[in-house]
Amino acid sequence: MLTFRALGPFQARHDDTVLDLGGQRQMAVLARLLVAGGRAVPVSMLIDELWPGEPPAQALSTIQGYVSRLRRALEPGRAPREEAEVLVSAPPGYALRASSGQVDTWRFESAVKTAGEPAVVWERLDAALALWRGPALAEFSDLSWAVTEAGRLEELRLIAVERRADAGLLLGHSGALVPDLEAHASAHPLREEAWRLLALALYRNGRQGDALGALRRARMLLRDELGLDLGATLQRLESDMLAQAVHLDAPAAAGTGTTGTAGTAGTAAHAAPGDEEEGAGSPPGLRVVVVDDQALVRTGLRVVLDSEPGFRIVGEAENGEQAIAVVRETRPDVVLMDIQMPRLDGLTAARRILADEAPPKVVMMTTFGTDDNLYAALRAGVSGFVLKTSAPEQLITAMRAAQAGDALIDPAVTTRLIAAFAGRTDPAAPPGLAGLGDTELDLLKLVARGLTNRQIAATLAVPERAVSESVVKLLDHLGLFDRAQLVVTAYESGLVSRGDVVR
């Protein structure tokens, strides 16, 4: 059987025999067709991507020679005039015709998207990770398309490691997982999901002190590297561990549902607030519109969301004008939008989207941008921000939190902005707090400190549902529609100050 391997040294094999694919550029032609996933790649694109900048004068005939020799290597028994079946002509270029079982990257990507019972996920991802023999496409690191694809595959590998561990925790393998998760978190210290899984594995292995120590290490690393505090998921896990919450003691019953990456309902410790009581988990089938002027960013986001059960991209746009039209046509639950785009920027587009009847939640993506723009977005009613440098699990958590309306996204960023700009007068500012009683003011303070509905309920010793209803009433009273706006109001009115924020 003919197979192709790219998760390590690039190879084509026939059964146990490694085929001679020729020199580096000739192999690169085959690798580029493999990356295309069966789609045709125009000859002009092959030339531009194999010789960036200045292709040789005889580039076309060189490519044709490469293809001819590769065909002989891949199908040695093919008659001279017989049509090729593997590396085929597909005007205006060529394509690789292979089944998913013949290409290790295709098999791997399919396995990463596995949904089902924990035992199934564990088994498939264990086999998928065994396909890796080293860095993907390393031989072609001087070619931009190979670097991009290698980065995408590496991100999928990390997701697979974490999804496998998540399934393992549900199956009760916490002790065996600790060493691997220690290594994973050390190698990728900015991935909050790595720290969540490690802390949970330690806790379930009877090592509560070590679990809390892991979260402290994560907090220190995030602050030193990015100036950020732990995300909402890790803060909630830390609080639950300190309270020795019952739901952390044992894995959920294996075989009761699907597992996923960070932000799914696979493990109670990182489920959205309210999952344990209501059993519904985070909103199923979350409909998402992605807006960014860079095609590579949109592609990367699609890969992340396609690999996460419960998400469905219903539209994409590359500028603010397109975003408004796509949102009105598709009626998504969440819009993930870049703040800086051509033609119409993300802030203006967000204002128009949020002005519509029954608008979706809007999460702004930023590489920080200007504080003025981000703060204006908060005032406009966006649900918060996610950094473009965030790990995929943080993105998933942010979108679920936005849909749930329960917690600010990237609270360290949001808090910094609010603290920096609070007190500025603005004729469009929300109404004052006149007319609110002590109970409502206490609730507003707790919301502004970044507490979730569950944490507020525990603080006030009231049912979580009652807190949720009270937050809705508070929004209605102040003429607002998003929790982030409540925080802005609390700061601008002087009800809370920067020092009141939970860290």
VEXDREN-2710 file (C-alpha; in Angstrom, 1 decimal):
% VEXDREN-2710
k/r/px/py/pz
1/MET/0.0/0.0/0.0
2/LEU/1.3/3.5/-0.9
3/THR/1.4/5.8/2.1
4/PHE/2.7/9.3/2.7
5/ARG/4.3/10.5/6.0
6/ALA/4.8/14.1/6.9
7/LEU/4.6/14.0/10.7
8/GLY/8.4/13.6/10.9
9/PRO/10.9/13.1/8.1
10/PHE/9.0/13.4/4.8
11/GLN/8.5/10.0/3.1
12/ALA/6.5/8.1/0.6
13/ARG/6.4/4.3/1.3
14/HIS/5.2/1.3/-0.5
15/ASP/4.5/-1.2/2.2
16/ASP/7.8/-1.4/4.1
17/THR/9.9/0.2/1.3
18/VAL/10.8/3.9/1.5
19/LEU/10.6/5.3/-2.1
20/ASP/13.3/7.5/-3.6
21/LEU/11.6/10.9/-4.1
22/GLY/14.6/12.7/-5.5
23/GLY/16.2/16.0/-4.3
24/GLN/14.8/18.6/-1.9
25/ARG/12.8/20.7/-4.5
26/GLN/11.4/17.6/-6.1
27/MET/10.2/16.3/-2.7
28/ALA/8.8/19.8/-2.0
29/VAL/6.5/19.5/-5.0
30/LEU/4.9/16.3/-3.5
31/ALA/4.8/17.8/0.0
32/ARG/3.0/20.9/-1.3
33/LEU/0.4/18.8/-3.1
34/LEU/-0.1/16.8/0.1
35/VAL/-0.6/20.0/2.1
36/ALA/-3.3/21.0/-0.4
37/GLY/-5.4/18.1/0.9
38/GLY/-6.3/16.7/-2.5
39/ARG/-7.1/20.0/-4.1
40/ALA/-5.4/21.1/-7.3
41/VAL/-2.4/23.5/-7.0
42/PRO/-1.8/25.7/-10.1
43/VAL/1.7/25.4/-11.6
44/SER/2.2/29.1/-11.2
45/MET/1.6/28.8/-7.5
46/LEU/4.0/25.9/-7.3
47/ILE/6.7/28.0/-9.0
48/ASP/6.1/31.0/-6.8
49/GLU/6.1/28.9/-3.6
50/LEU/9.1/26.7/-4.4
51/TRP/11.3/29.6/-5.6
52/PRO/10.2/32.6/-3.5
53/GLY/11.4/35.9/-5.0
54/GLU/13.2/34.9/-8.3
55/PRO/12.2/31.6/-9.9
56/PRO/14.7/30.2/-12.5
57/ALA/14.0/30.9/-16.2
58/GLN/13.2/27.2/-16.8
59/ALA/10.9/26.9/-13.7
60/LEU/8.0/25.5/-15.7
61/SER/10.0/22.7/-17.4
62/THR/11.7/22.0/-14.1
63/ILE/8.4/21.4/-12.4
64/GLN/7.2/19.2/-15.2
65/GLY/10.4/17.2/-14.9
66/TYR/9.9/16.8/-11.1
67/VAL/6.3/15.6/-11.7
68/SER/7.4/13.1/-14.3
69/ARG/10.0/11.6/-12.0
70/LEU/7.7/11.6/-9.0
71/ARG/5.1/9.7/-11.0
72/ARG/7.6/7.0/-11.9
73/ALA/8.6/6.7/-8.2
74/LEU/5.0/6.5/-6.9
75/GLU/3.6/4.2/-9.7
76/PRO/6.6/2.2/-10.9
77/GLY/4.3/-0.3/-12.7
78/ARG/2.5/2.3/-14.7
79/ALA/2.8/2.0/-18.5
80/PRO/4.5/5.0/-20.3
81/ARG/1.2/6.4/-21.8
82/GLU/-1.1/5.2/-19.0
83/GLU/-2.8/8.0/-17.1
84/ALA/-1.4/8.6/-13.6
85/GLU/-3.7/7.8/-10.7
86/VAL/-1.8/9.3/-7.7
87/LEU/-0.1/12.5/-8.8
88/VAL/-2.6/13.6/-11.4
89/SER/-2.9/16.5/-13.8
90/ALA/-5.6/18.9/-12.7
91/PRO/-5.5/22.0/-14.9
92/PRO/-4.1/24.5/-14.3
93/GLY/-1.8/22.4/-12.2
94/TYR/-1.5/19.1/-10.3
95/ALA/-3.2/17.3/-7.4
96/LEU/-2.5/14.3/-5.1
97/ARG/-5.1/11.6/-5.2
98/ALA/-5.0/9.5/-2.0
99/SER/-7.4/8.3/0.6
100/SER/-7.3/9.6/4.1
101/GLY/-5.8/6.3/5.3
102/GLN/-2.8/6.8/3.1
103/VAL/-1.7/10.2/4.5
104/ASP/-0.6/10.4/8.1
105/THR/-1.5/14.1/8.4
106/TRP/-5.0/13.5/7.1
107/ARG/-5.5/10.5/9.5
108/PHE/-4.2/12.6/12.4
109/GLU/-6.4/15.6/11.7
110/SER/-9.5/13.3/11.5
111/ALA/-8.6/11.7/14.8
112/VAL/-8.2/15.1/16.5
113/LYS/-11.8/15.9/15.7
114/THR/-13.0/12.6/17.3
115/ALA/-16.1/13.0/19.5
116/GLY/-17.6/10.3/21.6
117/GLU/-17.2/8.5/24.9
118/PRO/-13.9/9.1/26.8
119/ALA/-12.6/5.6/26.0
120/VAL/-13.1/6.1/22.3
121/VAL/-11.4/9.5/22.4
122/TRP/-8.5/8.2/24.4
123/GLU/-7.9/5.3/22.1
124/ARG/-8.1/7.3/18.8
125/LEU/-5.9/10.1/20.1
126/ASP/-3.4/7.7/21.5
127/ALA/-3.0/6.1/18.1
128/ALA/-3.0/9.5/16.4
129/LEU/-0.1/10.8/18.5
130/ALA/1.9/7.7/17.8
131/LEU/2.0/8.8/14.1
132/TRP/4.4/11.6/15.0
133/ARG/8.0/10.9/14.4
134/GLY/9.4/14.4/14.7
135/PRO/8.7/18.0/13.6
136/ALA/6.4/18.1/10.6
137/LEU/7.8/19.2/7.2
138/ALA/11.1/20.2/8.8
139/GLU/13.0/19.6/5.6
140/PHE/11.2/22.5/4.0
141/SER/11.6/25.1/6.7
142/ASP/12.9/27.7/4.2
143/LEU/9.5/27.7/2.4
144/SER/6.7/29.8/3.9
145/TRP/3.8/27.5/3.0
146/ALA/5.6/24.6/4.8
147/VAL/6.2/26.7/7.9
148/THR/2.6/27.7/8.0
149/GLU/1.4/24.1/7.7
150/ALA/3.9/22.9/10.2
151/GLY/2.6/25.4/12.7
152/ARG/-1.0/24.3/12.1
153/LEU/-0.1/20.7/12.6
154/GLU/1.9/21.4/15.7
155/GLU/-1.1/23.3/17.2
156/LEU/-3.3/20.3/16.4
157/ARG/-0.8/18.0/18.1
158/LEU/-1.0/20.1/21.3
159/ILE/-4.7/20.0/21.1
160/ALA/-4.6/16.2/20.7
161/VAL/-2.3/15.9/23.7
162/GLU/-4.7/17.9/25.8
163/ARG/-7.9/16.2/24.6
164/ARG/-6.3/12.8/25.3
165/ALA/-5.4/13.9/28.8
166/ASP/-8.9/15.3/29.3
167/ALA/-10.4/11.9/28.3
168/GLY/-7.9/10.2/30.5
169/LEU/-9.0/12.2/33.5
170/LEU/-12.6/11.1/32.9
171/LEU/-11.4/7.5/32.8
172/GLY/-9.6/7.8/36.1
173/HIS/-6.0/7.8/34.8
174/SER/-4.9/10.9/36.8
175/GLY/-1.8/9.2/38.4
176/ALA/-0.4/8.0/35.1
177/LEU/-1.0/11.3/33.4
178/VAL/0.9/13.5/35.9
179/PRO/4.5/13.0/34.4
180/ASP/3.4/13.7/30.9
181/LEU/1.4/16.7/31.9
182/GLU/4.3/18.1/33.9
183/ALA/6.4/17.9/30.8
184/HIS/3.7/19.3/28.6
185/ALA/3.1/22.3/30.9
186/SER/6.8/23.0/31.2
187/ALA/7.3/22.9/27.4
188/HIS/4.3/25.1/26.7
189/PRO/4.0/27.4/29.8
190/LEU/1.6/29.9/28.2
191/ARG/-1.1/27.2/27.5
192/GLU/-3.6/27.5/30.3
193/GLU/-5.2/24.2/29.4
194/ALA/-1.9/22.5/30.1
195/TRP/-1.9/23.9/33.6
196/ARG/-5.6/23.1/34.1
197/LEU/-5.1/19.4/33.2
198/LEU/-1.9/19.1/35.3
199/ALA/-3.5/20.7/38.4
200/LEU/-6.6/18.6/38.1
201/ALA/-4.5/15.4/37.7
202/LEU/-2.4/16.3/40.7
203/TYR/-5.5/17.1/42.8
204/ARG/-7.3/13.8/41.8
205/ASN/-4.1/12.0/42.7
206/GLY/-4.3/13.3/46.3
207/ARG/-1.8/16.1/45.9
208/GLN/-3.8/19.2/46.6
209/GLY/-0.8/21.2/47.6
210/ASP/1.1/20.4/44.4
211/ALA/-2.0/21.1/42.4
212/LEU/-2.3/24.6/43.9
213/GLY/1.4/25.0/43.4
214/ALA/1.0/24.3/39.7
215/LEU/-1.6/27.0/39.4
216/ARG/0.7/29.4/41.3
217/ARG/3.5/28.6/38.8
218/ALA/1.1/29.3/35.9
219/ARG/0.1/32.7/37.4
220/MET/3.7/33.7/37.9
221/LEU/4.7/32.7/34.3
222/LEU/1.7/34.5/32.8
223/ARG/2.4/37.6/34.7
224/ASP/6.1/37.6/33.9
225/GLU/5.7/36.8/30.2
226/LEU/2.4/38.6/29.3
227/GLY/1.5/40.8/32.3
228/LEU/-1.7/38.8/32.6
229/ASP/-3.4/37.0/35.5
230/LEU/-4.9/33.5/35.3
231/GLY/-7.9/33.2/32.9
232/ALA/-11.4/32.7/34.3
233/THR/-11.2/28.9/34.0
234/LEU/-8.0/28.6/36.1
235/GLN/-9.2/31.1/38.6
236/ARG/-12.4/29.1/39.0
237/LEU/-10.5/25.8/39.4
238/GLU/-8.2/27.4/42.0
239/SER/-11.2/28.6/44.0
240/ASP/-12.9/25.2/43.8
241/MET/-9.7/23.5/45.0
242/LEU/-9.3/25.8/47.9
243/ALA/-12.9/25.0/48.8
244/GLN/-12.4/21.3/48.2
245/ALA/-15.4/21.3/45.9
246/VAL/-17.0/17.8/45.7
247/HIS/-17.1/17.7/41.9
248/LEU/-13.3/17.7/41.8
249/ASP/-12.9/14.6/43.8
250/ALA/-13.6/12.0/41.2
251/PRO/-13.9/11.9/37.4
252/ALA/-17.3/12.1/35.8
253/ALA/-18.8/8.8/34.8
254/ALA/-17.0/7.5/31.8
255/GLY/-19.1/7.1/28.7
256/THR/-21.7/9.7/29.5
257/GLY/-20.8/12.2/26.8
258/THR/-18.2/13.7/24.6
259/THR/-14.9/15.2/25.6
260/GLY/-13.3/18.2/24.1
261/THR/-10.7/20.9/24.6
262/ALA/-10.8/23.6/27.1
263/GLY/-14.2/25.1/27.7
264/THR/-16.2/22.0/26.9
265/ALA/-18.4/20.2/29.5
266/GLY/-16.1/17.1/29.6
267/THR/-14.8/17.9/33.1
268/ALA/-16.7/19.7/35.7
269/ALA/-13.6/21.7/36.8
270/HIS/-13.5/23.6/33.5
271/ALA/-17.2/23.6/32.5
272/ALA/-19.0/26.9/32.1
273/PRO/-20.7/28.2/35.3
274/GLY/-23.9/26.3/36.1
275/ASP/-23.0/23.1/34.1
276/GLU/-22.9/20.8/37.2
277/GLU/-26.3/21.9/38.5
278/GLU/-28.2/22.0/35.3
279/GLY/-26.4/19.3/33.3
280/ALA/-26.7/21.3/30.1
281/GLY/-23.1/22.3/29.8
282/SER/-22.0/25.1/27.6
283/PRO/-24.4/26.1/24.8
284/PRO/-24.5/23.3/22.2
285/GLY/-24.0/24.1/18.6
286/LEU/-22.7/27.6/19.1
287/ARG/-23.0/29.4/15.8
288/VAL/-20.0/31.6/15.1
289/VAL/-19.0/34.3/12.6
290/VAL/-15.3/35.0/12.3
291/VAL/-14.1/38.4/11.1
292/ASP/-10.5/39.2/10.3
293/ASP/-8.8/40.8/7.3
294/GLN/-6.0/38.2/7.3
295/ALA/-7.0/34.9/5.5
296/LEU/-4.4/33.0/7.5
297/VAL/-6.0/34.1/10.8
298/ARG/-9.4/33.1/9.6
299/THR/-8.1/29.7/8.5
300/GLY/-6.4/29.1/11.8
301/LEU/-9.5/30.0/13.7
302/ARG/-11.5/27.6/11.6
303/VAL/-9.1/24.8/12.4
304/VAL/-9.4/25.5/16.1
305/LEU/-13.2/25.7/16.0
306/ASP/-13.7/22.7/13.7
307/SER/-11.7/20.6/16.1
308/GLU/-13.9/21.6/19.0
309/PRO/-17.3/19.8/19.4
310/GLY/-20.2/22.2/19.9
311/PHE/-19.0/25.0/17.6
312/ARG/-20.1/25.7/14.0
313/ILE/-18.7/28.5/11.8
314/VAL/-21.7/29.9/9.9
315/GLY/-19.9/32.8/8.2
316/GLU/-16.6/34.7/7.6
317/ALA/-15.8/38.2/6.7
318/GLU/-12.6/40.2/5.9
319/ASN/-13.8/43.7/6.9
320/GLY/-16.5/45.4/8.9
321/GLU/-18.9/46.0/6.1
322/GLN/-18.9/42.3/5.2
323/ALA/-19.3/41.5/8.9
324/ILE/-22.5/43.4/9.3
325/ALA/-24.0/41.8/6.2
326/VAL/-22.9/38.3/7.2
327/VAL/-24.2/38.7/10.8
328/ARG/-27.6/39.9/9.6
329/GLU/-27.8/37.0/7.2
330/THR/-26.7/34.2/9.4
331/ARG/-27.9/35.4/12.9
332/PRO/-24.9/33.8/14.8
333/ASP/-24.6/33.4/18.6
334/VAL/-21.1/34.9/18.8
335/VAL/-19.1/37.2/16.5
336/LEU/-15.3/36.9/16.9
337/MET/-13.9/40.1/15.3
338/ASP/-10.6/41.8/14.8
339/ILE/-10.7/45.4/16.1
340/GLN/-8.5/46.8/13.3
341/MET/-9.6/46.2/9.7
342/PRO/-9.7/48.0/6.4
343/ARG/-12.8/49.7/4.9
344/LEU/-14.8/49.6/8.2
345/ASP/-13.0/48.9/11.5
346/GLY/-14.1/46.3/14.0
347/LEU/-15.3/48.9/16.6
348/THR/-17.6/50.6/14.2
349/ALA/-18.9/47.3/12.9
350/ALA/-19.5/46.1/16.5
351/ARG/-21.5/49.2/17.3
352/ARG/-23.8/48.6/14.3
353/ILE/-24.2/44.9/15.0
354/LEU/-25.0/45.5/18.6
355/ALA/-27.6/48.2/17.7
356/ASP/-29.7/45.6/15.8
357/GLU/-32.5/43.8/17.5
358/ALA/-31.5/40.7/19.5
359/PRO/-27.8/41.1/18.6
360/PRO/-25.2/38.3/19.1
361/LYS/-22.4/38.5/21.6
362/VAL/-19.3/40.2/20.2
363/VAL/-15.8/39.2/21.2
364/MET/-13.0/41.5/19.9
365/MET/-9.6/40.0/18.9
366/THR/-6.6/42.3/19.5
367/THR/-2.9/42.3/19.5
368/PHE/-3.6/45.1/22.0
369/GLY/-4.3/47.9/19.6
370/THR/-4.9/51.3/21.3
371/ASP/-6.5/51.4/24.8
372/ASP/-8.9/54.1/23.6
373/ASN/-10.3/51.8/21.0
374/LEU/-10.6/48.9/23.3
375/TYR/-12.2/50.9/26.0
376/ALA/-14.7/52.4/23.5
377/ALA/-15.5/48.8/22.5
378/LEU/-16.3/48.0/26.1
379/ARG/-18.6/51.0/26.3
380/ALA/-20.3/49.9/23.1
381/GLY/-21.3/46.6/24.7
382/VAL/-18.8/44.0/23.4
383/SER/-18.5/41.1/25.8
384/GLY/-14.7/41.5/26.2
385/PHE/-11.5/40.8/24.4
386/VAL/-9.2/37.8/23.5
387/LEU/-5.6/38.3/22.6
388/LYS/-4.6/36.9/19.2
389/THR/-1.7/35.4/21.0
390/SER/-4.0/33.4/23.3
391/ALA/-3.9/29.6/23.3
392/PRO/-6.9/27.9/21.6
393/GLU/-8.4/26.8/24.9
394/GLN/-8.6/30.4/26.0
395/LEU/-10.4/31.4/22.8
396/ILE/-12.9/28.6/23.4
397/THR/-13.4/29.5/27.0
398/ALA/-13.8/33.2/26.0
399/MET/-16.5/32.4/23.4
400/ARG/-18.5/30.2/25.8
401/ALA/-18.2/32.8/28.6
402/ALA/-19.5/35.5/26.2
403/GLN/-22.5/33.4/25.2
404/ALA/-23.2/32.6/28.8
405/GLY/-22.9/36.2/29.7
406/ASP/-21.3/35.2/33.0
407/ALA/-17.8/36.5/33.1
408/LEU/-15.5/39.1/31.5
409/ILE/-13.0/37.7/29.0
410/ASP/-9.3/38.2/29.7
411/PRO/-10.0/40.0/32.9
412/ALA/-6.5/41.3/33.3
413/VAL/-6.8/43.2/30.0
414/THR/-10.3/44.4/30.7
415/THR/-9.4/45.5/34.2
416/ARG/-6.4/47.4/33.0
417/LEU/-8.5/49.3/30.4
418/ILE/-11.3/50.1/32.8
419/ALA/-8.9/51.2/35.5
420/ALA/-7.0/53.4/33.0
421/PHE/-10.1/55.2/31.6
422/ALA/-12.6/55.2/34.5
423/GLY/-13.6/58.6/35.6
424/ARG/-13.6/60.1/32.1
425/THR/-16.7/62.1/31.4
426/ASP/-18.7/61.0/28.4
427/PRO/-22.1/62.5/27.3
428/ALA/-23.0/59.0/26.1
429/ALA/-22.3/57.4/29.4
430/PRO/-24.9/55.1/30.9
431/PRO/-27.4/56.5/33.5
432/GLY/-26.2/57.0/37.0
433/LEU/-26.8/54.6/39.9
434/ALA/-29.6/56.7/41.5
435/GLY/-32.5/54.5/42.4
436/LEU/-30.5/51.4/43.1
437/GLY/-30.9/49.9/46.6
438/ASP/-28.1/48.5/48.7
439/THR/-28.8/45.0/47.5
440/GLU/-28.4/46.0/43.8
441/LEU/-25.3/48.1/44.6
442/ASP/-23.7/45.1/46.4
443/LEU/-24.5/42.9/43.4
444/LEU/-23.0/45.5/41.0
445/LYS/-19.8/45.6/43.1
446/LEU/-19.4/41.9/42.9
447/VAL/-19.9/41.8/39.2
448/ALA/-17.4/44.6/38.7
449/ARG/-14.8/42.6/40.8
450/GLY/-15.0/39.9/38.1
451/LEU/-16.9/37.3/40.0
452/THR/-19.1/34.8/38.1
453/ASN/-22.7/34.2/39.0
454/ARG/-21.7/31.0/40.9
455/GLN/-19.1/32.9/43.0
456/ILE/-21.6/35.7/43.7
457/ALA/-24.2/33.1/44.8
458/ALA/-21.7/31.5/47.1
459/THR/-20.7/34.9/48.5
460/LEU/-24.3/36.1/49.1
461/ALA/-25.5/32.6/50.1
462/VAL/-28.3/32.7/47.5
463/PRO/-29.3/30.4/44.6
464/GLU/-27.3/30.9/41.4
465/ARG/-30.5/31.3/39.4
466/ALA/-31.5/34.2/41.6
467/VAL/-28.2/35.9/40.9
468/SER/-28.7/35.4/37.2
469/GLU/-32.2/36.9/37.3
470/SER/-30.9/39.9/39.4
471/VAL/-28.1/40.6/36.9
472/VAL/-30.7/40.7/34.1
473/LYS/-32.9/43.1/36.1
474/LEU/-29.8/45.3/36.8
475/LEU/-29.0/45.5/33.1
476/ASP/-32.6/46.4/32.3
477/HIS/-32.7/49.1/35.0
478/LEU/-29.5/50.8/33.7
479/GLY/-30.5/50.4/30.1
480/LEU/-27.5/48.2/29.3
481/PHE/-27.3/44.8/27.6
482/ASP/-23.9/43.3/28.5
483/ARG/-22.1/42.4/31.7
484/ALA/-19.0/44.3/30.6
485/GLN/-21.0/47.5/30.5
486/LEU/-22.0/46.9/34.2
487/VAL/-18.3/46.9/35.1
488/VAL/-17.7/50.1/33.2
489/THR/-20.6/51.7/34.9
490/ALA/-19.3/50.6/38.4
491/TYR/-15.9/52.1/37.7
492/GLU/-17.1/55.3/36.1
493/SER/-19.5/56.0/39.0
494/GLY/-16.8/55.5/41.6
495/LEU/-18.6/52.5/43.1
496/VAL/-15.4/50.4/42.8
497/SER/-11.8/51.3/42.1
498/ARG/-8.9/49.4/40.7
499/GLY/-7.9/48.0/44.1
500/ASP/-11.2/46.3/44.4
501/VAL/-10.5/43.8/41.6
502/VAL/-10.1/40.2/42.4
503/ARG/-6.6/38.9/41.5
END
